[in-house]
Amino acid sequence: MQSRWFGRFVWGIAFLASCGVAAAQSSTQWTEGTNYFRVPSTEATSTPGKIEVLEVFSYACPACNQFQPTLNKLKAALPPEAKMAFLPAGFNPGEDWPVFQRAFLAAQVLGVAEKSHDAMYDAVWGAGSLSVIDKGTRRLLPRAKQPTLEDLAKFYSRYGVSQDKFLATANSFTVESQLKRCDDQIARDQVDSTPTLIVAGKYRLTPGSAGSYEQIIPLVLYLVAKEKGG
């Protein structure tokens, strides 16, 4: 996981090694306070009529990139009454997180966030057109050399949004208001690492609390069923 208290790039080798030891847990063994946690106050979600599964993430977070294939499996496994949603984190200002947070919210307003989601991860961590690391050393680039909002506007222009329109939206009152809402929700739900999932606006969990990336899937499905059953 990527924590707000660690500003430098780490791959989390120790965490990934520990993930392999807890793959046999059944849904009857999920424990509140250990595998998932009640958020301090239940709040309205952004998916009315659906049980929301919200990922708190950042495109600049290496753990979120590693988690993305699992998240796609989770999304495919959700029942019809549940729906994925995304909340970008910007709590790591020493890196490029606030820029990616603002860009994602602008892309949401412009209706291109969902279709560009996987491609953005590839641009940051794969093909490298928006890389945040030095390809030779594998170390984090200095903040001044990381992608700018203008670079991200160029990326989103592939999806039919002019760079000028994207930049205007990214700096609009609407996006400024959404930035505050995101930051407020992250603080209120006591999210201090990414990726974190919030189910039904009530339950907070991470790959670490679940036991592994793959264990996130049965745990989320358990919580969705729990919420459906009332």
N, C-alpha and C positions, 0 to 999 in steps of 0.2 A: 504494500500500500504506500501511497505517497502522502506524507503528513505535512501540515502547515508549518511544523517546527523544523523541517529539513528542507533547506533551500537549495541544496546541491543535488545533482542527479545521482540516483542510486538504483540499481536493478532489483534490490530486495532478494538476493540469493538465499539468505537464511530463511526468509518467509516462505519462498517457493519450496524449499526443501522440506519445511515442516508441513506443507499442505498435503503431502502424499501420505501422511500417517493416519488420516482421519476420514477415510472414504467409505466406511461401512455403517455409518449412522443411519438409523431408520427414522421415519417421520414421527414415530411415537416417542423418540428420545430428545426432540428439540426442547430446549429449556429456556424460558424467558429469563433474562439476566445473564445468560451465558452465550447462547447462540443468537439471540435477538433481544432487542431492548425497546421498551415503550418510550416513545418520544415524550418530552415533558408535557405537551398539550396537543391534542388532536386538532387538526386543521383541515379546512376545505382543500380539496385537490383540484388539479387542472383538468381532470377527465370526468366530468359529471356523468353519472349513470354507469360508470365503470369502476372497478377496483384498480386503483393506480399503483403501478410499480415504477417508482421514480429512481433513476440513477443520478447521483451527484458525481460529476466527472470533470475532467479537463482533458482537452486534446494534448496538452503539454505534459500530461502525467504518464510516465512509462508503465505503471501498473494498470492504468485504464486501457492502454493500448494492448497489453497482454491479456486483459480480461475481455476484450471486445468479442473474440470468437465465442466465448462462453455466454456473453450477453445475447448474442444473436441466437444461440441455442435456446436460451431462456425465453426470448421473445417468441420464438416459434412454438415453444411448449405451453405458453399461457393459454388458459381457457378463454372462451369468447367474452366472458364477463370481466376480464382483466385487460389492461392496456398499459404499454410502456410509455414513459414520459422521461424527460431529461432536464436536469438542472445544472448549468455550468458553474463550476467553482472558480473563484479568483483569489483565493486566500494565500497564494504564494506569489506576492508581487516581486520578489527577487528574481523570478523567472518570468516566462511570457504568459502566465495564467490570465491576468486581467485582460490582455489583448484577445486571447482566444475566447474568453467569457463574453466580452462585448460583441465579438464577431458572430458567435453562435446565436446570441439573442437577436442580432440584426438579421441573420439568416432565417430565424424563425418568423420574424415579422414579414419578411419577404417571401416566405413559403418555400425556401430551398434547403432548410436545415436537414430534413429527413433524407432527401435524395442524395445529399452530399456527405452524409455522416461517415460512412466507411471510407470514402475517398479522402476525407480530411485526415483520418488516422494514417492512411497510406502516404499522404503528402508529408506528414510530420515524421513518421517512423519508418516508412518504406521507401518509396521513390525518392523522397528527400527534397522536393521543391520547397517545402516549408520546414525543413529540418531544424530541430533545436539542439542537435548535438553535432560535434565535429566527426565526420565520417572516418577520419584517420585514427584519432585518439579515442573515439567513443565517449568523449567528455562533453559536458554541457557547454554550449557556446556562451561567450560573454553576453550579458543582457542586451548590449548595444548591437549585437550581431544576430539576434534572434528575429523571427519574422515580425514585421510591422503590420499595422492595420491596413496599410496600402497594399502590402503583399497579399493579405487575406482577401482584400477586395478583388485583386486580380484573380485569385483562385475561384471566388464565387461568380466571377463573370462568365465562367464556363457553363453556368446554369441559367443564363439568360438575364442576369442582373447587371446593369452597367456599373462600372466602378464608382462613378460619381453618385449614383443612387444608393449603392451599398454604403459608401462613406457617410452620406447624408443621413441614412437610416441609423447607422451605428452611433452617430453623434446626436441623435434626436432625443427629445424629451421622453418619448415612449421607451426607448432603450435605457435611458438613464433611470427611469422609474423601475424598470424590470431588473436592472442591476441591483438597486437597493432592495427590491423584494427578494432576489436570490440570496444576497448576503444576509438579510434578516432571517430568512428561513434556515439557512445553514447554521447560523448562530443559535436560533431557537431550537432546532432539532439536535443540537450538540454534535454536528458532523465535524470531525477533525481530521479525516483522511479520505482519500479517494482510491478506488471506487467505493461508494457507500450506496446502499439501496434503502429506500423508504417505501414500505408497503401500506397502502390504504391511509396514508398520512398518520399512521399509528406506530409502525414497527420499523426500527432501524437495524440493519445488519451489514456485515462486511464479509469478504472472503475469509478473513481471519476468524471471525466469530462463527461462521458456518463450518469451518474446518478445512476448506479448500475452495478453489474456483468452482469445480464441478458440483460441490455440495450446496452451493448457492441455489441451484435449480430446484432440488427437492424441498429445500427450506422455504423458498419463495412460494412454491406451489402449496406447501402446507399452510403458510400464512394467508394465501389467497382463499383456500378452502375454509380456513378458520374464520376469515372475515365474511365469506359468503354464508356460512352457517350461523352467523350472528353470535 
